[in-house]
Amino acid sequence: MAAVTERPAELLRRHGLRPKKEWGQNFLGDARILAELAALAGLKPGETVVELGAGLGHFTRALAATGARVVAVERDRELVPILRAELPHIEVAEADAKSFDFRSVARGGSVTVCGNLPYHLTSPILFHLLDQRAALRRAVLLVQREVAERIVAPPGGRDYGLLSVLLQHVAEVSIGLEVGRHAFTPPPEVESSALVLDFLPRSRAKVHDEQRFRALVKAAFSQRRKTLWNALKALPGGRAALEGAGIDPQRRGETLSVEEFARVERALP
């Protein structure tokens, strides 16, 4: 499939549209960068890839060029007709990325997820991926660079937090590419990075209840300056679980590894 020859600004102008700032629309039209992003997805012909926020279709075409089956998800009703007109052979789903059911297009297997995410929706979308990870193989997501750096951060530093633990618990996380702000139309105020998530067949550490594990980690990071003894006092059995797991209650949440958080969860009543 041929690459889009029109730049995002030209395509918008032809259709009489402007980027919606309130929706965080920053379109990427650089063919080289788009090809590199598609390569990170590691797609094979016939595999299914879901693109979140397909926009004007530039990344969509790069993904389709791999031979994969592309399902382009877009909620902007002004952009959906453009996608269908410019890419008639692509499946376009007019839907919200924060609630799209990946299992509905997985055909009994797993899918790869790609997308240039609106910065203000990054966290809700990542939590949605966590909830549906059983249907996911890999994700390649263009996000704010600081967010990507926080997610891949190791324990012990200020960048390590809730999403670091939750995503590292279920996936191998890495940064695959850095993208400057001027590659976008319009340019955002921050730099971007391609966050790569390779979902594990089993969680990194055993936990009894995934939702309880999430609640534990959230409580531990709710007030970062507090010791675990104070941060977990409102969590039923939290303080006793620290003792049962052999974790010093004077430590802070950002010092615990994924395995240590799992040990505390298993010690909860």
KEDRENRO-980600 format. One line per 3 residues: for each residue x negated, y, z of N, C-alpha, C, O. Coordinates in steps of 0.05 Angstrom, whole numbers, plus 5000, padded with zeros to 4 digits. Atoms other than C-alpha are relative to their C-alpha. Layout:
! KEDRENRO-980600
X/Y/Z/X/Y/Z/X/Y/Z/X/Y/Z ~ ...
END
This chain:
! KEDRENRO-980600
4983/4976/5000/5000/5000/5000/4982/5025/5000/4964/5027/5016 ~ 5016/4976/5002/4972/5067/4980/5002/5018/5024/5023/5019/5038 ~ 4999/4981/4977/4953/5118/5032/5017/5024/4993/5020/5031/4970
4985/4975/5004/4995/5180/5042/4981/5021/4990/4960/5025/5001 ~ 5018/4980/5012/4965/5234/4998/5006/5028/5011/4989/5045/5011 ~ 4993/4974/4989/5002/5292/5029/4992/5002/5029/4995/4984/5045
5007/4995/4972/4976/5322/5093/5026/5004/5016/5047/5011/5004 ~ 4976/4996/4983/5025/5326/5152/5013/5027/4996/5038/5028/4994 ~ 4988/4973/5003/5034/5401/5143/5015/5002/4974/5036/5015/4972
4987/4998/5026/5050/5393/5069/5026/4984/5000/5046/4992/4988 ~ 4976/5017/4999/5099/5336/5082/5023/5013/5016/5046/5012/5008 ~ 4980/4986/4984/5134/5376/5136/5012/5023/4985/5037/5027/4985
4991/4977/5015/5138/5437/5092/5019/4991/4977/5039/5004/4971 ~ 4983/5010/5022/5167/5396/5034/5028/4993/5010/5048/4995/4995 ~ 4974/5008/4989/5223/5372/5080/5013/5022/5017/5033/5018/5030
4989/4978/4985/5234/5440/5113/5000/4996/5029/5019/5005/5043 ~ 5001/5007/4972/5213/5416/5181/4975/5013/5014/4956/5020/5000 ~ 5022/4991/4984/5167/5440/5237/4996/4980/5023/5015/4967/5031
5005/5018/4977/5133/5399/5292/5016/5009/5024/5017/5033/5030 ~ 4985/4993/4976/5176/5396/5355/4981/5000/5024/4973/4979/5033 ~ 5018/4997/4978/5132/5422/5410/5010/4986/5025/4995/4974/5040
4988/5011/4976/5180/5400/5464/5000/4969/4999/5003/4956/5020 ~ 5002/5029/5003/5175/5328/5437/4971/4991/4999/4965/4967/4997 ~ 5028/5007/5001/5099/5330/5437/4991/4989/4973/4975/4971/4972
5007/5010/5026/5094/5320/5362/4974/5013/4990/4973/5036/4984 ~ 5026/4993/5011/5021/5323/5339/4993/4979/4980/4985/4957/4987 ~ 5003/5020/5021/5014/5288/5272/4971/4996/4992/4956/5015/4990
5027/5007/5008/4951/5252/5251/5001/4991/4971/5015/4972/4964 ~ 5000/5006/5028/4936/5250/5177/4973/4993/4988/4971/4989/4964 ~ 5027/5007/5010/4861/5234/5172/4998/4971/4993/5000/4953/5010
5000/5027/5010/4856/5172/5129/4979/4982/5013/4984/4959/5019 ~ 5022/5016/4988/4789/5150/5158/5007/4992/5029/5003/4969/5037 ~ 4994/5006/4973/4812/5155/5230/5023/4980/5002/5023/4961/5018
4977/5018/5001/4878/5120/5214/4992/4972/4993/5002/4953/5005 ~ 5010/5026/5008/4841/5063/5181/4985/4987/5023/4987/4963/5028 ~ 5014/5010/4977/4796/5056/5242/5019/4991/5022/5014/4971/5035
4980/5007/4980/4856/5055/5288/5014/4973/4993/5018/4956/5009 ~ 4988/5025/5009/4889/5001/5246/4982/4976/5003/4990/4954/5009 ~ 5020/5022/4997/4825/4960/5247/4998/4991/5029/4994/4967/5035
5001/5008/4971/4826/4962/5324/5022/4981/5007/5020/4966/5026 ~ 4977/5018/4994/4893/4927/5322/4994/4971/4994/5007/4953/5004 ~ 5008/5028/5006/4859/4865/5292/5023/4984/4988/5026/4961/4995
4976/5013/5011/4921/4848/5251/4993/4981/4977/4973/4985/4962 ~ 5003/5019/5022/4927/4789/5204/5026/5002/4983/5047/5009/4993 ~ 4976/4999/5017/4975/4785/5144/5022/4983/5012/5019/4961/5020
4977/5014/4989/5044/4766/5167/5006/5005/5029/5028/5000/5038 ~ 4996/4994/4972/5034/4785/5240/5018/5025/5003/5019/5042/4985 ~ 4982/4978/4995/5083/4834/5270/4987/5022/5017/4975/5016/5038
5010/4977/4985/5062/4903/5293/5022/5020/5003/5036/5027/4983 ~ 4979/4980/4995/5109/4953/5325/4985/5027/5004/4968/5029/5022 ~ 5012/4973/4997/5089/5026/5316/5020/5018/5015/5043/5021/5006
4984/4982/4984/5116/5072/5369/4996/5029/4992/4974/5039/4992 ~ 5002/4972/5009/5132/5142/5344/4987/5002/4973/4966/5014/4970 ~ 5012/5001/5027/5120/5131/5270/4997/5027/4986/4981/5030/4968
5003/4973/5010/5130/5204/5255/5004/5003/4970/5026/4997/4960 ~ 4999/4995/5029/5115/5220/5182/4991/4976/4983/4992/4976/4959 ~ 5007/5025/5014/5089/5150/5165/4971/4997/4992/4964/4977/4979
5028/5003/5007/5014/5162/5158/4987/4975/5013/4974/4960/4999 ~ 5012/5024/4987/4993/5110/5210/5015/4975/4991/5004/4954/4990 ~ 4984/5022/5010/5050/5066/5186/4988/4987/4976/4986/4963/4974
5012/5010/5025/5018/5060/5118/4973/4986/5005/4967/4966/4993 ~ 5026/5012/4993/4950/5045/5148/5004/4972/5012/4989/4954/5007 ~ 4994/5026/4988/4981/4988/5189/5010/4981/4979/5003/4957/4979
4989/5018/5021/5019/4961/5129/4979/4991/4981/4981/4969/4969 ~ 5022/5008/5019/4955/4960/5088/4985/4975/5010/4971/4963/4995 ~ 5013/5024/4989/4930/4904/5134/5015/4974/4991/5005/4952/4995
4984/5024/5007/4985/4858/5107/5019/4992/5022/5034/4972/5019 ~ 4983/5006/4978/5021/4858/5173/5029/5009/4995/5033/5027/4979 ~ 4972/4990/5000/5097/4864/5181/5002/5023/5020/4996/5019/5044
4999/4976/4983/5108/4934/5208/5028/5007/5007/5045/5009/4990 ~ 4975/4989/4991/5167/4955/5250/4995/5028/5011/4981/5031/5032 ~ 5005/4972/4993/5166/5031/5254/5022/5011/5018/5045/5013/5009
4981/4990/4981/5201/5059/5316/4998/5031/5000/4977/5041/5005 ~ 5000/4971/4999/5222/5132/5313/5027/5010/5010/5048/5000/5001 ~ 4975/4990/4989/5274/5170/5353/5009/5027/4988/5032/5034/4991
4993/4975/5012/5272/5236/5315/5018/4996/4975/5008/4985/4955 ~ 4981/5005/5022/5334/5235/5270/4993/5015/4975/5002/5009/4953 ~ 5009/4986/5024/5301/5285/5223/4977/4986/4986/4973/4990/4962
5023/5014/5012/5240/5241/5212/5008/4972/4990/4995/4962/4971 ~ 4992/5027/5008/5276/5174/5205/5006/4999/4970/4997/4980/4956 ~ 4995/5001/5029/5303/5191/5134/4974/5003/4984/4972/4991/4962
5025/4997/5015/5233/5212/5113/4985/4974/5000/4975/4966/4979 ~ 5013/5026/4999/5204/5146/5136/5013/4980/4981/4999/4966/4966 ~ 4985/5019/5017/5258/5107/5099/4996/5007/4971/4996/4989/4954
5003/4992/5028/5249/5148/5036/4971/4995/4990/4966/4986/4968 ~ 5028/5002/5007/5172/5148/5036/4990/4971/5001/4972/4963/4986 ~ 5010/5028/4996/5165/5075/5059/5024/4981/4999/5032/4970/5019
4975/5016/5002/5225/5036/5032/4997/4971/5007/5017/4957/5013 ~ 5004/5029/4994/5193/4968/5046/4993/4995/5029/4987/4973/5037 ~ 5007/5003/4971/5180/4982/5120/5026/5000/5016/5045/5014/5010
4977/5001/4982/5229/4964/5175/4999/5024/5019/4980/5028/5033 ~ 4999/4976/4983/5249/5029/5209/5022/4997/5021/5045/4992/5014 ~ 4981/5002/4978/5283/5026/5277/5003/5028/5013/4984/5039/5024
4994/4975/4987/5316/5090/5301/5005/4994/5029/5027/4986/5037 ~ 4999/5008/4972/5302/5079/5375/4980/5016/5016/4963/5029/5006 ~ 5017/4987/4981/5268/5105/5437/4977/4981/5008/4982/4959/5016
5023/5017/4993/5197/5079/5449/5000/4991/5029/4989/4970/5035 ~ 5000/5007/4971/5209/5079/5524/5019/4977/5007/5017/4967/5029 ~ 4981/5021/4994/5264/5027/5518/5002/4979/4978/5019/4961/4980
4998/5019/5023/5251/4989/5453/4994/4972/5010/4976/4967/5025 ~ 5003/5028/4993/5259/4914/5461/4982/4986/4981/4990/4979/4959 ~ 5020/5013/5017/5196/4882/5433/5008/4971/4994/5001/4961/4973
4993/5028/5004/5225/4813/5441/5019/4997/4976/5021/4976/4964 ~ 4980/5001/5022/5279/4830/5390/4987/4998/4972/5000/4990/4953 ~ 5014/5001/5026/5226/4833/5334/4977/4980/5001/4963/4977/4981
5023/5017/4997/5176/4782/5361/5003/4973/4986/4983/4959/4982 ~ 4995/5026/5014/5208/4722/5326/4990/4977/5016/4979/4958/5005 ~ 5008/5021/4982/5193/4679/5386/4970/4999/5007/4962/4983/5022
5028/4999/4994/5120/4698/5388/4993/5026/5015/5008/5034/5032 ~ 5008/4976/4987/5082/4760/5409/4993/5021/4978/4988/5014/4955 ~ 5005/4978/5020/5072/4828/5375/4977/5018/5010/4970/5018/5033
5019/4979/4994/5019/4882/5372/5015/5026/5000/5033/5030/4984 ~ 4987/4974/4998/5039/4952/5392/4979/5021/4994/4957/5020/5005 ~ 5018/4978/5006/5007/5014/5362/5016/5026/5001/5040/5026/5000
4985/4974/5000/5023/5088/5366/4983/5023/5008/4964/5021/5024 ~ 5011/4974/4992/5002/5160/5371/5021/5012/5020/5040/5023/5011 ~ 4979/4994/4980/5039/5174/5437/5001/5029/5007/4980/5042/5010
4998/4974/4988/5067/5240/5459/4989/5000/5028/4995/4982/5044 ~ 5015/5001/4975/5024/5258/5519/5019/4998/5024/5013/4984/5043 ~ 4983/5000/4976/5083/5271/5566/5016/4974/5003/5029/4970/5024
4986/5026/4998/5112/5202/5551/4982/4976/5004/4991/4954/5004 ~ 5019/5022/4998/5049/5162/5560/5005/4981/5023/5007/4957/5019 ~ 4996/5017/4977/5062/5137/5630/5026/4984/4998/5025/4960/5003
4976/5016/5002/5135/5117/5619/4997/4977/4979/5007/4955/4983 ~ 5004/5021/5020/5114/5079/5556/4982/4978/5010/4987/4954/5005 ~ 5018/5020/4989/5057/5044/5591/5014/4982/5021/5010/4958/5021
4984/5017/4981/5104/5021/5647/5019/4982/4985/5024/4960/4994 ~ 4982/5017/5016/5152/4996/5594/4984/4977/4988/4995/4954/4987 ~ 5017/5022/5011/5095/4956/5562/4995/4979/5022/4995/4955/5017
5004/5019/4978/5080/4926/5631/5024/4983/5004/5022/4958/5009 ~ 4975/5015/4995/5153/4905/5638/5005/4979/4978/5017/4959/4983 ~ 4995/5018/5023/5153/4871/5569/4974/4986/4990/4973/4977/4967
5026/5010/5009/5082/4846/5567/5001/4971/4990/4983/4962/4976 ~ 4998/5027/5009/5104/4774/5557/5004/4998/4970/4997/4977/4958 ~ 4996/5000/5029/5121/4793/5485/4977/5014/4986/4979/5017/4961
5021/4984/5012/5056/4831/5473/4973/4985/4998/4966/4970/5016 ~ 5027/5011/5004/4988/4810/5446/4979/5021/5005/4960/5016/5020 ~ 5019/4978/4998/4951/4875/5440/5014/5027/4997/5036/5028/4985
4989/4973/5005/4964/4950/5443/4977/5018/4993/4956/5017/5006 ~ 5019/4979/5007/4925/5006/5409/5015/5026/5000/5032/5031/4983 ~ 4984/4976/4995/4950/5072/5434/4983/5025/5001/4963/5026/5016
5015/4975/4999/4925/5142/5420/5012/5017/5022/5036/5025/5021 ~ 4991/4985/4977/4930/5179/5486/4981/5022/5008/4959/5023/4996 ~ 5018/4980/4990/4900/5238/5522/4975/4987/5012/4977/4967/5026
5025/5013/4992/4827/5223/5535/4997/4995/5030/4988/4974/5038 ~ 5002/5004/4971/4831/5234/5610/5017/4977/5009/5009/4963/5028 ~ 4983/5023/4992/4888/5184/5615/4986/4974/4993/4985/4955/5009
5014/5025/5008/4848/5131/5576/4977/4995/5019/4972/4972/5027 ~ 5022/5004/4982/4788/5143/5621/5009/4991/5028/4994/4977/5041 ~ 4990/5008/4974/4830/5135/5683/5008/4970/5000/5003/4955/5019
4991/5028/5002/4859/5069/5659/4977/4980/4999/4980/4958/5010 ~ 5023/5018/5002/4791/5038/5644/4981/5003/5024/4961/4989/5025 ~ 5019/4994/4978/4758/5066/5708/4998/4976/5019/5018/4962/5024
5004/5021/4980/4728/5016/5758/5008/5011/5027/5012/5035/5031 ~ 4994/4991/4973/4745/5018/5832/4978/5018/5012/4955/5016/5004 ~ 5020/4984/4985/4712/5069/5876/4999/5029/4993/4987/5045/5008
5002/4972/5009/4720/5134/5837/5027/5014/5000/5048/5001/5005 ~ 4976/4984/4999/4771/5189/5833/5019/4994/4976/5043/4999/4978 ~ 4984/5006/5023/4795/5166/5764/5017/4975/5004/5038/4972/4991
4987/5026/4996/4816/5097/5789/5027/5005/5015/5027/5017/5036 ~ 4974/4995/4988/4891/5096/5805/5020/4979/4994/5013/4956/4987 ~ 4979/5019/5002/4958/5063/5799/5000/4985/4973/5000/4960/4973
5000/5013/5026/4957/5050/5723/4974/4984/4995/4974/4965/4980 ~ 5025/5015/5003/4884/5028/5727/5004/4972/5011/4997/4952/4997 ~ 4996/5026/4987/4903/4972/5775/5021/4983/4985/5016/4960/4978
4979/5016/5012/4968/4951/5742/4993/4990/4972/4999/4967/4965 ~ 5007/5009/5027/4940/4949/5671/4976/4981/5000/4975/4962/4985 ~ 5023/5018/4998/4874/4917/5690/5008/4973/5011/4994/4953/5007
4990/5025/4989/4914/4864/5727/5010/4981/4978/5009/4957/4981 ~ 4988/5017/5021/4946/4840/5662/4987/5002/4973/4995/4988/4954 ~ 5013/4996/5026/4899/4862/5606/4971/5007/5002/4962/5018/5023
5027/4989/5003/4828/4874/5584/5004/5028/4989/5017/5031/4968 ~ 4995/4973/5009/4825/4949/5577/4973/5012/4990/4952/5007/5001 ~ 5024/4987/5011/4776/4990/5535/5008/5024/4984/5032/5028/4977
4995/4977/5018/4769/5054/5495/4986/4993/4974/4962/4988/4973 ~ 5011/5008/5025/4760/5039/5422/4991/5022/4981/4976/5017/4963 ~ 5006/4978/5019/4755/5107/5389/5007/5026/5014/5026/5028/5029
4994/4973/4990/4752/5181/5407/5008/5017/4977/4995/5017/4955 ~ 4990/4983/5022/4791/5231/5366/5002/5029/5009/5014/5035/5030 ~ 5000/4972/4993/4781/5306/5368/5027/5013/4995/5042/5004/4978
4974/4986/5002/4839/5354/5375/5006/5011/4972/5030/5013/4965 ~ 4996/4987/5026/4829/5386/5306/5007/4980/4978/5012/4988/4955 ~ 4991/5020/5020/4846/5320/5271/5031/5000/4998/5042/4987/4980
4971/5000/4999/4919/5333/5289/5013/5025/4989/5000/5046/4987 ~ 4983/4977/5009/4974/5378/5261/5025/5000/5017/5041/4982/5015 ~ 5020/4979/4992/4984/5420/5302/4980/4989/5020/4986/4968/5032
5020/5011/4981/4921/5411/5344/5011/5002/5029/5021/5024/5037 ~ 4992/4998/4972/4938/5394/5417/4978/5014/5016/4957/5022/5005 ~ 5019/4986/4984/4902/5427/5474/4979/4982/5013/4961/4992/5026
5018/5019/4987/4865/5364/5495/4989/4981/4979/4999/4979/4956 ~ 5012/5021/5017/4821/5310/5464/5015/4974/5004/5029/4970/5024 ~ 4985/5026/4999/4848/5240/5450/4981/4977/4998/4958/4979/4989
5015/5025/5002/4823/5169/5455/5019/4977/4993/5043/4978/5001 ~ 4984/5024/5006/4848/5102/5429/4996/4980/5023/4974/4969/5026 ~ 5001/5019/4978/4864/5059/5489/5008/4973/4989/5029/4970/4976
4995/5027/5010/4860/4985/5473/5006/4981/5023/4991/4979/5042 ~ 4991/5019/4979/4898/4934/5516/5002/4973/4987/5019/4969/4969 ~ 4997/5028/5009/4887/4860/5504/5013/4985/5023/5000/4979/5043
4985/5012/4978/4940/4826/5545/4991/4971/5005/4987/4955/4987 ~ 5010/5026/4992/4918/4765/5584/5022/4979/5000/5045/4986/5005 ~ 4979/5021/4999/4955/4698/5580/5011/4997/5029/5034/4989/5032
4991/5001/4972/4958/4700/5657/4988/5025/5013/4967/5034/5006 ~ 5010/4977/4985/4950/4757/5706/4972/4994/5011/4966/4971/5016 ~ 5028/5003/4991/4879/4769/5730/4998/4987/5027/4980/4972/5033
4999/5011/4973/4897/4751/5801/5028/4991/5007/5047/5004/4999 ~ 4974/5011/4993/4954/4710/5830/5014/5019/5020/5003/5027/5040 ~ 4983/4986/4982/5011/4749/5862/5026/4985/5002/5034/4970/4984
4975/5014/4996/5076/4723/5891/5023/5014/4985/5042/5001/4975 ~ 4978/4984/5012/5120/4780/5864/4989/5024/4986/4977/5041/4999 ~ 5012/4978/5016/5101/4828/5808/5011/5027/5009/4996/5047/5011
4988/4975/4992/5150/4882/5831/4989/5009/5028/4985/5032/5033 ~ 5011/4995/4974/5124/4877/5902/4971/5009/4998/4962/5027/5013 ~ 5027/4992/5006/5053/4882/5876/4999/5029/4991/4982/5044/5000
4999/4973/5010/5071/4945/5839/5006/5020/5023/4994/5041/5024 ~ 4992/4982/4978/5104/4975/5901/4976/5003/5020/4972/5025/5031 ~ 5023/4999/4983/5042/4958/5942/4979/5019/4989/4969/5037/5004
5020/4983/5012/4994/4991/5894/5009/5029/4999/4993/5048/5004 ~ 4990/4973/5000/5039/5052/5887/4998/5013/5027/4991/5036/5029 ~ 5001/4989/4973/5042/5060/5962/4971/5007/5008/4965/5027/5021
5028/4996/4994/4966/5054/5967/4989/5025/4988/4970/5038/4999 ~ 5010/4976/5013/4956/5111/5918/5018/5024/5003/5013/5046/4992 ~ 4981/4978/4997/5015/5154/5940/4988/5025/5013/4995/5048/5007
5014/4978/4986/4970/5196/5985/4971/4991/5001/4962/4978/5020 ~ 5027/5011/5004/4899/5184/5962/4981/5006/5023/4962/4990/5028 ~ 5019/4994/4978/4865/5217/6022/5005/4984/5025/4989/4984/5043
4994/5016/4976/4899/5171/6071/4987/4973/4999/4982/4961/4978 ~ 5011/5027/4998/4869/5106/6095/5023/4981/4993/5046/4988/4994 ~ 4980/5020/5006/4905/5042/6076/5019/4996/5024/5043/4991/5021
4984/5003/4975/4929/5037/6149/5023/5019/5000/5045/5012/5008 ~ 4979/4980/5000/4968/5101/6141/5017/4999/4974/5041/5003/4975 ~ 4986/5000/5026/4986/5094/6067/5021/4977/4999/5042/4980/4986
4982/5023/5002/5019/5026/6078/5019/4997/5024/5033/4977/5026 ~ 4983/5003/4976/5056/5040/6143/5029/4998/4993/5044/4986/5008 ~ 4972/5001/5007/5122/5050/6107/5007/4975/4984/5031/4970/4979
4995/5024/5015/5114/4985/6067/5005/4977/5020/4987/4971/5036 ~ 4995/5022/4981/5147/4927/6106/4978/4979/5000/4973/4966/4980 ~ 5022/5020/4997/5091/4883/6132/4974/5009/4988/4955/4993/4987
5024/4990/5013/5039/4927/6099/4975/4999/5017/4954/4989/5009 ~ 5024/4999/4983/4993/4936/6158/4992/4972/5008/4968/4966/5009 ~ 5007/5027/4993/4997/4863/6179/4987/4985/4976/4970/4969/4980
5012/5012/5024/4981/4843/6107/4971/5007/4996/4955/4990/4987 ~ 5028/4993/5001/4917/4882/6109/4983/4982/5018/4961/4973/5010 ~ 5015/5017/4981/4895/4843/6170/4999/4971/4989/4978/4958/4990
4999/5027/5011/4917/4777/6138/4982/4996/4976/4972/4974/4972 ~ 5017/5002/5024/4878/4793/6075/4971/5006/5006/4954/5003/4988 ~ 5028/4994/4992/4816/4812/6113/4990/5026/4988/4966/5029/4982
5008/4974/5011/4816/4884/6086/4998/5020/5022/5017/5023/5038 ~ 5004/4979/4980/4788/4939/6129/5022/5022/4997/5023/5034/4976 ~ 4979/4980/5002/4848/4985/6144/4991/5029/4997/5007/5046/4991
5010/4973/5003/4803/5046/6143/4991/5006/4972/4984/5029/4965 ~ 5007/4995/5028/4788/5037/6070/5023/5015/4986/5045/5017/4997 ~ 4979/4986/5016/4826/5078/6017/5006/4984/4975/4991/4967/4967
4990/5016/5022/4866/5051/5959/4981/4999/4977/4978/4978/4964 ~ 5018/5000/5024/4816/5072/5906/4975/4983/5002/4961/4980/4983 ~ 5023/5018/4997/4763/5026/5935/5007/4971/4996/4989/4954/4995
4992/5028/5002/4803/4962/5927/5000/4991/4971/5009/5005/4953 ~ 5000/5012/5027/4793/4917/5866/5028/4988/4995/5044/4986/5013 ~ 4975/5013/5007/4851/4885/5829/5004/4975/5017/5026/4970/5028
4999/5025/4984/4835/4819/5865/5007/5005/5029/5022/4990/5041 ~ 4994/4993/4972/4837/4853/5933/5028/5009/5004/5041/5002/5024 ~ 4972/4992/4999/4904/4885/5919/5018/4975/4999/5038/4973/5014
4984/5024/5002/4931/4817/5899/4999/4984/5026/5018/4972/5034 ~ 5002/5014/4974/4904/4787/5964/5018/5012/5021/5030/4997/5037 ~ 4982/4987/4981/4942/4838/6004/5029/4993/4994/5044/4988/5012
4972/5006/5008/5006/4825/5964/5007/4972/5009/5029/4967/5019 ~ 4994/5028/4992/5000/4750/5978/5003/4997/5030/5016/4979/5040 ~ 4998/5001/4971/4994/4765/6052/5025/5014/5011/5031/5013/5035
4976/4987/4991/5058/4806/6054/5021/4979/5008/5021/4957/4996 ~ 4980/5020/4991/5116/4771/6090/5021/4995/4979/5039/4979/4983
END
